[in-house]
Amino acid sequence: MSRKLVFHTLGNLLICLSGTMLLPLGIAAYYYFNPDAGESNLPAFVYATIITLTVGLILRFTVKPPEPDLGIREGFAIVTLGWVVVALFGSFPYLFADVFAADNRSPLTEFAFCYFESMSGFSTTGATVLTEIESLSKAMLFWRSFSHWLGGMGIVVLAVAILPMLGVGGMQLFRAEAPGPQTDRLTPRIAQTAKLLWGVYILLSAVETVLLLFGGMTLFDALCHTFGTMATGGFSTKNDSIAHFNSVYIETVITVFMFIAGTNFALHYRALRGDVKGYFKDTEFRFYCVVILISILLVSWNIFRFEHIDEKVPYDSVWDSIRHGAFQVLSITTTTGYGTADFEMWPALSQFILVTLMFYGGCAGSTGGGMKQLRFLLLIKQSGAEIKRLIFPHAVLPVRVNDRVVPSEVLTHVLGFFFFFIGIFAIVTCIMATLGLDLITAAGCTIATMGNIGPGLGDVGPIDNYADIPSIGKFILTFCMLLGRLEIYTVLILFSPNYWKK
């Protein structure tokens, strides 16, 4: 493996990251020179941008790779280390906000807090250590949400789109970083594919922003919540998340776009080119729709007129039940993590359904996290084939998706992924329990970070946060976010001794 090529490319990523920091820096400058408008963190963003750009330029121009093309090993290393490094430098605004704080101390006073918040943003997890979100400056709130949007389609895919010097090797990055068990290549040139996906992403983001403006949101809130929706991240500018707005219109718009964000973006691209029927021809999309529809019906029925031991949940009408049930089902399934209600107050059946959906996640090729709908579909089909094979031992029973036979190596990959996901989930839950967390909280925070969801159960529920998790626990959960975002294999391969052999 060419280490020089890895560091050289990481330098390119940091240069890209420093460019994205100019937007929150501009917002901070506006509020700095207009002190009546609100608090500013201008020094924090100035120093963060300069340091990120400087390190990026040093790596780019001082580390000269011997060969221009990326191999498979370099691709996996760049993607994994790229997310670690991007989250590290992305945490600098939080760190410097505390350093340059005057009267009011920054709520992010420790490195563990800052790195957790940064990785949560870029991995589109949406888990937070903040207790008073609205105490942050506008620039910092924008950076939190903007990091979602960058991480949603992938900072590495962004680099492939705008850095043509990666050339053919960019395919190795795209395969290693793009979510889902299959990588849908729309054009022969991978850089062009990345640009097309980002074009669809930007277009849908612009449409949602405009619709949220019609709902009464300010431009700032509309942008931040669009970033959180399209990236299925969930960072809000309000302490009460979407419930703060108490608007059926806003909830409906966000619900629709959460559904869109959880769908394979290749289908959106083809629909924009006129192939709308492609949605319903896609087996995974139909499965995704069925899972969501059944879940909404069950949850809405279960919470209708339900009376909690302590208080009556205010869902006296069918419409209110469907409104809140649909929003939370979409929010959890797509791993967005926005909230309009405290679902821990809901009946056990509804909570069980939502926890199950945390494992499902969005479609392959979407910005959603979780194990992906396609993997569960393949597992179900494979299980059905095995039952039939017991009845008809000599029958040939291939698994098909979209009228195509799924290769055996893909099924093996899915089974392996499922084993690793459940195994890591169990191990991390045990580790978190040894740190003093109760079992529900330990399991809840583990699946919420591995699935890139955000809110979990117990002490990290929808109205709680991760501030009280021990520092070592925060780093473990940060690693879980990375595993979930890069879908385990990309990260674990770096721990294999064979990977480092020549």
C-alpha positions as CSV (number, residue, x, y, z in Angstrom):
1,M,0.0,0.0,0.0
2,S,1.3,3.5,-0.9
3,R,1.2,5.5,2.3
4,K,2.3,8.6,0.5
5,L,-0.7,8.4,-1.8
6,V,-3.0,8.0,1.2
7,F,-1.6,11.1,2.9
8,H,-1.6,13.0,-0.3
9,T,-5.3,12.3,-0.9
10,L,-6.1,13.1,2.7
11,G,-4.5,16.5,2.1
12,N,-7.0,17.0,-0.8
13,L,-9.9,16.1,1.5
14,L,-8.7,18.6,4.1
15,I,-8.5,21.3,1.4
16,C,-12.1,20.5,0.4
17,L,-13.1,20.7,4.1
18,S,-11.5,24.1,4.6
19,G,-13.5,25.4,1.7
20,T,-16.7,24.2,3.2
21,M,-15.8,26.0,6.4
22,L,-16.0,29.3,4.6
23,L,-19.8,29.3,4.7
24,P,-20.1,29.2,8.5
25,L,-17.2,31.6,8.7
26,G,-19.1,34.0,6.6
27,I,-22.1,33.7,8.9
28,A,-19.9,34.2,11.9
29,A,-18.4,37.3,10.3
30,Y,-21.9,38.7,9.6
31,Y,-22.9,38.4,13.3
32,Y,-19.5,39.6,14.4
33,F,-19.9,42.9,12.6
34,N,-23.6,43.1,13.5
35,P,-23.4,42.5,17.3
36,D,-27.0,43.3,17.7
37,A,-28.0,40.4,15.5
38,G,-26.6,37.7,17.8
39,E,-23.5,36.0,19.2
40,S,-20.6,35.2,16.8
41,N,-17.8,32.6,16.9
42,L,-15.7,34.3,14.2
43,P,-12.2,33.6,15.8
44,A,-13.1,29.9,16.2
45,F,-13.9,29.5,12.5
46,V,-11.0,31.6,11.3
47,Y,-8.5,29.5,13.2
48,A,-10.2,26.2,12.3
49,T,-10.2,27.1,8.6
50,I,-6.6,28.3,8.5
51,I,-5.3,25.2,10.4
52,T,-7.3,22.8,8.2
53,L,-6.2,24.5,5.0
54,T,-2.6,24.6,6.1
55,V,-2.4,21.0,7.0
56,G,-4.2,20.0,3.8
57,L,-1.7,22.0,1.6
58,I,1.3,20.6,3.5
59,L,0.1,17.0,2.9
60,R,-0.8,17.8,-0.7
61,F,2.4,19.4,-1.8
62,T,5.0,17.8,0.5
63,V,4.0,14.2,0.2
64,K,4.5,13.2,-3.5
65,P,2.9,9.8,-4.3
66,P,5.0,7.5,-6.5
67,E,2.0,6.5,-8.7
68,P,-1.2,8.4,-9.5
69,D,-3.8,5.6,-9.4
70,L,-5.5,4.4,-6.3
71,G,-5.7,0.7,-5.5
72,I,-8.2,-1.2,-3.4
73,R,-6.1,-1.0,-0.3
74,E,-5.4,2.7,-0.7
75,G,-9.2,3.3,-1.2
76,F,-10.2,1.6,2.0
77,A,-7.5,3.4,4.0
78,I,-8.4,6.8,2.5
79,V,-12.1,6.4,3.2
80,T,-11.7,5.3,6.8
81,L,-8.9,7.6,7.7
82,G,-10.6,10.4,5.7
83,W,-13.7,10.2,7.9
84,V,-11.6,10.1,11.1
85,V,-9.5,13.1,10.0
86,V,-12.5,15.1,8.6
87,A,-14.3,14.6,11.9
88,L,-11.2,15.6,13.8
89,F,-10.6,18.9,11.9
90,G,-14.4,19.4,11.9
91,S,-14.3,19.5,15.7
92,F,-11.9,22.4,15.7
93,P,-14.7,25.1,15.6
94,Y,-16.2,23.5,18.7
95,L,-12.8,23.4,20.5
96,F,-11.9,27.0,19.6
97,A,-15.3,28.3,20.5
98,D,-14.5,27.3,24.1
99,V,-10.9,28.8,23.8
100,F,-12.2,32.2,22.6
101,A,-15.3,32.2,24.7
102,A,-15.6,35.4,26.8
103,D,-18.3,35.6,29.4
104,N,-20.3,32.5,28.5
105,R,-18.3,29.3,28.3
106,S,-18.9,27.0,25.4
107,P,-21.0,24.0,26.2
108,L,-18.4,21.8,24.4
109,T,-15.5,22.1,26.8
110,E,-13.8,18.7,26.3
111,F,-12.3,17.1,23.3
112,A,-14.4,14.0,23.8
113,F,-17.5,16.2,23.6
114,C,-16.3,18.0,20.5
115,Y,-15.1,15.0,18.6
116,F,-18.4,13.1,19.4
117,E,-20.4,16.1,18.1
118,S,-18.3,16.4,15.0
119,M,-18.5,12.7,14.1
120,S,-22.2,12.7,14.9
121,G,-22.6,15.5,12.4
122,F,-20.5,14.1,9.5
123,S,-21.8,10.5,10.0
124,T,-25.3,11.9,10.0
125,T,-26.0,10.3,13.3
126,G,-27.6,13.3,15.0
127,A,-26.7,12.2,18.6
128,T,-25.7,15.2,20.6
129,V,-24.0,16.0,23.9
130,L,-25.7,19.4,24.1
131,T,-28.3,20.2,26.7
132,E,-29.1,23.7,25.4
133,I,-28.8,23.7,21.7
134,E,-30.2,27.2,21.3
135,S,-27.4,28.6,23.3
136,L,-25.0,28.0,20.4
137,S,-24.2,30.8,18.0
138,K,-25.9,30.9,14.5
139,A,-22.6,30.0,12.9
140,M,-22.1,27.0,15.1
141,L,-25.6,25.8,14.6
142,F,-25.1,26.1,10.9
143,W,-21.9,24.2,11.0
144,R,-23.5,21.3,12.9
145,S,-26.3,21.0,10.3
146,F,-24.0,21.6,7.3
147,S,-21.7,18.8,8.5
148,H,-24.8,16.6,8.2
149,W,-25.3,17.7,4.6
150,L,-21.7,17.1,3.6
151,G,-21.6,13.7,5.3
152,G,-25.0,12.6,3.9
153,M,-23.8,12.2,0.3
154,G,-20.3,11.6,1.5
155,I,-17.3,13.9,1.9
156,V,-15.2,11.4,-0.1
157,V,-17.8,11.3,-2.9
158,L,-17.7,15.1,-2.9
159,A,-13.9,14.9,-3.4
160,V,-14.3,12.4,-6.2
161,A,-16.8,14.8,-7.8
162,I,-14.6,17.9,-7.7
163,L,-11.1,16.5,-7.8
164,P,-10.5,15.1,-11.3
165,M,-6.9,14.3,-10.4
166,L,-8.2,11.2,-8.7
167,G,-9.0,9.8,-12.1
168,V,-10.0,6.1,-12.4
169,G,-8.8,5.5,-8.9
170,G,-11.8,7.4,-7.7
171,M,-13.9,4.2,-8.2
172,Q,-12.1,2.6,-5.3
173,L,-13.1,5.5,-3.1
174,F,-16.7,5.4,-4.4
175,R,-17.1,1.7,-3.8
176,A,-15.5,1.9,-0.3
177,E,-17.6,4.9,0.8
178,A,-21.0,4.6,-1.0
179,P,-23.6,3.1,1.4
180,G,-25.4,-0.2,0.6
181,P,-24.4,-3.7,-0.5
182,Q,-24.4,-2.6,-4.2
183,T,-22.9,0.5,-5.8
184,D,-25.0,1.9,-8.6
185,R,-22.8,3.4,-11.2
186,L,-24.9,5.7,-13.4
187,T,-22.2,6.6,-16.0
188,P,-18.9,5.0,-17.2
189,R,-16.9,7.8,-15.5
190,I,-17.1,7.6,-11.7
191,A,-16.4,11.3,-11.2
192,Q,-19.5,12.0,-13.4
193,T,-21.6,9.6,-11.4
194,A,-20.6,11.4,-8.2
195,K,-21.5,14.8,-9.8
196,L,-24.9,13.5,-10.9
197,L,-25.7,12.2,-7.4
198,W,-24.6,15.5,-5.9
199,G,-26.7,17.3,-8.5
200,V,-29.8,15.4,-7.4
201,Y,-28.9,15.9,-3.8
202,I,-28.6,19.7,-4.2
203,L,-31.8,20.0,-6.3
204,L,-33.9,18.1,-3.7
205,S,-32.4,20.2,-0.9
206,A,-33.3,23.4,-2.7
207,V,-36.9,22.3,-3.2
208,E,-37.3,21.3,0.5
209,T,-35.8,24.6,1.6
210,V,-38.3,26.6,-0.5
211,L,-41.2,24.5,0.8
212,L,-40.1,25.0,4.4
213,L,-39.9,28.8,3.8
214,F,-43.6,28.7,2.7
215,G,-44.3,27.0,6.1
216,G,-43.1,30.1,8.0
217,M,-39.5,29.0,8.8
218,T,-36.7,31.6,8.5
219,L,-34.2,31.0,5.8
220,F,-31.6,30.0,8.4
221,D,-33.9,27.4,10.0
222,A,-35.1,26.1,6.6
223,L,-31.6,25.5,5.5
224,C,-30.5,23.8,8.7
225,H,-33.5,21.5,8.8
226,T,-33.1,20.7,5.1
227,F,-29.5,19.7,5.8
228,G,-30.7,17.4,8.6
229,T,-33.5,15.9,6.5
230,M,-31.8,15.3,3.2
231,A,-28.8,13.8,5.0
232,T,-31.1,11.9,7.4
233,G,-29.0,13.5,10.2
234,G,-31.4,15.1,12.6
235,F,-29.6,18.0,14.1
236,S,-32.1,20.8,14.8
237,T,-31.6,24.4,15.7
238,K,-34.2,24.0,18.5
239,N,-34.1,22.2,21.8
240,D,-37.5,20.6,21.1
241,S,-36.5,19.6,17.5
242,I,-39.4,19.7,15.0
243,A,-42.0,19.8,17.8
244,H,-40.9,23.4,18.5
245,F,-42.7,24.6,15.3
246,N,-45.9,22.8,16.1
247,S,-46.9,22.9,12.4
248,V,-48.7,20.2,10.5
249,Y,-47.4,21.7,7.2
250,I,-43.7,21.6,8.3
251,E,-44.0,18.1,9.7
252,T,-45.6,16.9,6.5
253,V,-42.9,18.4,4.3
254,I,-40.1,16.9,6.4
255,T,-41.9,13.6,6.5
256,V,-42.1,13.5,2.7
257,F,-38.5,14.4,2.3
258,M,-37.3,11.9,4.9
259,F,-39.0,9.3,2.8
260,I,-37.3,10.7,-0.3
261,A,-33.9,10.8,1.5
262,G,-34.3,7.2,2.5
263,T,-34.8,6.1,-1.1
264,N,-32.0,5.1,-3.5
265,F,-30.8,8.3,-5.1
266,A,-30.2,6.5,-8.4
267,L,-34.0,6.1,-8.6
268,H,-34.4,9.8,-8.1
269,Y,-31.9,10.5,-10.9
270,R,-33.7,8.2,-13.3
271,A,-37.1,9.7,-12.3
272,L,-35.8,13.2,-13.1
273,R,-34.9,11.9,-16.6
274,G,-38.4,10.6,-17.1
275,D,-38.3,7.1,-15.7
276,V,-40.8,7.5,-12.9
277,K,-42.0,3.9,-13.2
278,G,-38.5,2.9,-12.2
279,Y,-39.5,3.4,-8.5
280,F,-42.2,0.7,-8.6
281,K,-40.1,-1.6,-10.7
282,D,-37.5,-1.6,-8.0
283,T,-37.9,-4.5,-5.6
284,E,-36.2,-2.8,-2.7
285,F,-38.3,0.3,-3.0
286,R,-41.5,-1.7,-3.0
287,F,-40.3,-3.5,0.1
288,Y,-39.3,-0.2,1.7
289,C,-42.8,1.2,1.1
290,V,-44.5,-1.9,2.6
291,V,-42.3,-1.8,5.7
292,I,-43.1,1.8,6.3
293,L,-46.8,1.5,5.6
294,I,-47.3,-1.5,7.9
295,S,-45.3,0.2,10.6
296,I,-47.3,3.5,10.4
297,L,-50.6,1.6,10.6
298,L,-49.5,-0.4,13.6
299,V,-48.0,2.5,15.5
300,S,-50.9,4.8,14.7
301,W,-53.4,2.2,15.9
302,N,-51.4,1.4,19.0
303,I,-51.0,5.0,20.2
304,F,-54.6,6.0,19.4
305,R,-56.3,6.9,22.8
306,F,-53.5,5.2,24.6
307,E,-53.4,6.1,28.3
308,H,-50.0,6.1,30.0
309,I,-49.7,5.3,33.7
310,D,-48.8,8.8,34.6
311,E,-50.5,10.9,31.9
312,K,-52.7,10.5,28.9
313,V,-50.9,10.8,25.6
314,P,-52.8,13.5,23.7
315,Y,-53.8,11.5,20.6
316,D,-57.5,11.7,20.8
317,S,-58.1,11.7,17.1
318,V,-57.1,9.3,14.4
319,W,-55.5,12.2,12.5
320,D,-53.2,13.0,15.5
321,S,-52.2,9.4,15.8
322,I,-51.3,9.1,12.1
323,R,-49.6,12.5,12.1
324,H,-47.2,11.6,15.0
325,G,-47.0,7.9,14.1
326,A,-46.0,8.5,10.5
327,F,-43.4,11.2,11.4
328,Q,-41.7,9.0,14.0
329,V,-41.8,5.9,11.8
330,L,-40.2,7.8,8.9
331,S,-37.7,9.5,11.2
332,I,-36.5,6.2,12.7
333,T,-36.6,4.1,9.6
334,T,-34.6,6.6,7.6
335,T,-32.4,7.1,10.6
336,T,-33.0,10.9,10.6
337,G,-33.8,11.2,14.3
338,Y,-36.0,14.2,14.3
339,G,-38.8,14.2,16.9
340,T,-42.3,15.6,17.4
341,A,-43.0,13.4,20.4
342,D,-41.4,11.4,23.2
343,F,-41.9,7.9,21.9
344,E,-40.7,6.4,25.2
345,M,-44.1,7.4,26.5
346,W,-45.8,5.3,23.8
347,P,-47.0,1.7,24.4
348,A,-44.5,-1.2,24.4
349,L,-45.6,-2.4,20.9
350,S,-44.9,1.0,19.3
351,Q,-41.5,1.2,21.0
352,F,-40.7,-2.3,19.9
353,I,-41.6,-1.5,16.3
354,L,-39.4,1.7,16.3
355,V,-36.5,-0.2,17.8
356,T,-36.8,-2.9,15.1
357,L,-36.9,-0.2,12.4
358,M,-33.6,1.2,13.8
359,F,-31.9,-2.0,12.5
360,Y,-33.7,-1.8,9.1
361,G,-32.6,1.7,8.1
362,G,-33.0,3.2,4.6
363,C,-32.5,1.8,1.1
364,A,-29.1,1.0,-0.4
365,G,-27.8,4.1,-2.1
366,S,-29.7,6.5,0.1
367,T,-28.3,8.8,2.8
368,G,-30.0,6.7,5.5
369,G,-28.1,4.5,7.9
370,G,-29.0,1.2,9.5
371,M,-28.5,-2.3,7.9
372,K,-30.4,-1.2,4.8
373,Q,-33.7,-2.5,3.5
374,L,-32.0,-4.4,0.7
375,R,-30.1,-6.6,3.1
376,F,-33.2,-7.5,5.0
377,L,-35.0,-8.3,1.8
378,L,-32.2,-10.6,0.7
379,L,-32.1,-12.3,4.1
380,I,-35.9,-12.9,3.9
381,K,-35.7,-14.3,0.3
382,Q,-32.7,-16.5,1.2
383,S,-34.5,-17.8,4.3
384,G,-37.6,-18.6,2.1
385,A,-35.4,-20.4,-0.4
386,E,-33.8,-22.5,2.3
387,I,-37.3,-23.6,3.6
388,K,-38.2,-24.6,0.0
389,R,-35.0,-26.4,-0.4
390,L,-35.8,-28.6,2.6
391,I,-39.0,-29.6,0.8
392,F,-37.4,-29.9,-2.7
393,P,-33.8,-30.9,-2.0
394,H,-32.8,-31.0,-5.7
395,A,-34.5,-27.9,-6.9
396,V,-32.6,-24.9,-8.1
397,L,-33.9,-21.9,-6.1
398,P,-32.0,-18.7,-6.9
399,V,-32.6,-15.5,-5.1
400,R,-33.8,-12.8,-7.4
401,V,-34.0,-9.0,-7.0
402,N,-35.3,-6.8,-9.9
403,D,-35.7,-10.0,-12.0
404,R,-31.9,-10.6,-11.7
405,V,-30.3,-13.5,-9.9
406,V,-28.3,-12.4,-6.9
407,P,-24.8,-13.9,-7.0
408,S,-23.9,-16.2,-4.1
409,E,-21.0,-14.0,-3.1
410,V,-23.4,-11.1,-2.5
411,L,-25.6,-13.3,-0.3
412,T,-22.4,-14.4,1.6
413,H,-21.5,-10.7,2.0
414,V,-24.9,-9.9,3.4
415,L,-24.8,-12.8,5.9
416,G,-21.4,-11.7,7.0
417,F,-22.5,-8.2,7.4
418,F,-25.5,-9.2,9.5
419,F,-23.2,-11.4,11.7
420,F,-20.7,-8.6,12.3
421,F,-23.5,-6.0,12.9
422,I,-25.3,-8.1,15.5
423,G,-22.0,-9.3,17.1
424,I,-20.6,-5.8,17.4
425,F,-23.9,-4.5,18.7
426,A,-23.8,-7.2,21.5
427,I,-20.2,-6.5,22.4
428,V,-20.5,-2.8,22.6
429,T,-23.8,-3.1,24.6
430,C,-21.9,-5.2,27.1
431,I,-19.0,-2.7,27.2
432,M,-21.4,0.3,27.7
433,A,-23.1,-1.6,30.5
434,T,-19.8,-2.1,32.3
435,L,-19.4,1.7,32.3
436,G,-22.4,2.0,34.6
437,L,-25.3,2.4,32.0
438,D,-28.5,0.4,32.5
439,L,-29.1,-2.3,29.9
440,I,-31.8,-0.3,28.1
441,T,-29.6,2.7,27.8
442,A,-26.6,0.6,26.8
443,A,-28.4,-1.1,24.0
444,G,-30.2,2.1,23.0
445,C,-27.1,4.2,22.6
446,T,-25.3,1.4,20.8
447,I,-28.0,0.8,18.1
448,A,-28.6,4.5,17.9
449,T,-25.0,5.2,17.0
450,M,-24.3,2.1,14.9
451,G,-27.4,2.8,12.9
452,N,-26.6,6.5,12.7
453,I,-30.0,7.3,14.2
454,G,-29.4,9.7,17.1
455,P,-32.1,9.2,19.7
456,G,-32.1,5.9,21.5
457,L,-33.8,4.6,24.6
458,G,-33.4,5.1,28.3
459,D,-31.1,7.9,29.3
460,V,-30.4,8.7,25.6
461,G,-34.0,8.9,24.5
462,P,-35.7,11.4,22.2
463,I,-35.8,14.1,24.9
464,D,-32.4,13.3,26.4
465,N,-28.8,13.5,25.2
466,Y,-25.4,11.8,25.5
467,A,-23.7,14.4,27.8
468,D,-23.7,12.0,30.8
469,I,-22.0,9.1,28.9
470,P,-18.5,8.7,30.3
471,S,-15.7,10.1,28.1
472,I,-14.4,6.6,27.2
473,G,-18.0,5.7,26.3
474,K,-18.2,8.7,24.0
475,F,-15.1,7.6,22.1
476,I,-16.6,4.0,21.8
477,L,-19.9,5.4,20.5
478,T,-18.0,7.7,18.1
479,F,-16.3,4.5,16.7
480,C,-19.7,3.0,16.4
481,M,-20.9,5.9,14.3
482,L,-17.9,5.4,12.0
483,L,-18.7,1.7,11.7
484,G,-22.3,2.4,10.9
485,R,-21.6,5.2,8.3
486,L,-19.0,3.1,6.5
487,E,-20.9,-0.1,6.9
488,I,-18.4,-2.1,9.0
489,Y,-16.4,-3.9,6.4
490,T,-14.6,-0.7,5.2
491,V,-13.4,0.0,8.8
492,L,-12.7,-3.6,10.0
493,I,-10.6,-4.5,7.0
494,L,-7.9,-2.1,8.3
495,F,-7.6,-4.3,11.4
496,S,-6.8,-7.4,9.3
497,P,-3.1,-8.5,9.3
498,N,-3.5,-9.5,5.7
499,Y,-4.4,-6.0,4.7
500,W,-1.0,-4.7,5.7
501,K,1.0,-7.5,4.0
502,K,2.6,-6.8,0.7
